[in-house]
Amino acid sequence: MKKNSFIIQLLIFTVLLGLIYLGLKQFLPENYLSPVLPFLLPFFFSATAIFYNYLVKSSEKKFTSFVNRFMLTTFIKLMLFMAVLLIYVFTHKDDAVPFILSFFILYVLYTVFEVVALLKFSKTEKK
């Protein structure tokens, strides 16, 4: 998958998640969704785009280099996300549970999206 098509698909994915959020906001009680959830979407969009582009660039080198960089970026991303999560939870204790649930769901969804895109990219690179 080329970088431009990845960004377009990532943007569509993010817009769909935003629409799902708007739908859920209409039906769920107010305290079930974190008020910062709309701001998490651009955060995850940006992080996913940056890390994906870095990994695609690193795949141009040796495969072992790609594996090492994949592990390193996964660790860095996990630490960055954990820091954001902890800082928000400690500064906004009243919104901790909805924020953690929203953050975790978005983390899983964007991670799956990125891994699937990397797998598609690696298959097209082999050809």
Helices and strands as residue ranges (DSSP letters): H 3-27, G 30-32, H 37-58, H 63-91, G 93-95, H 96-126
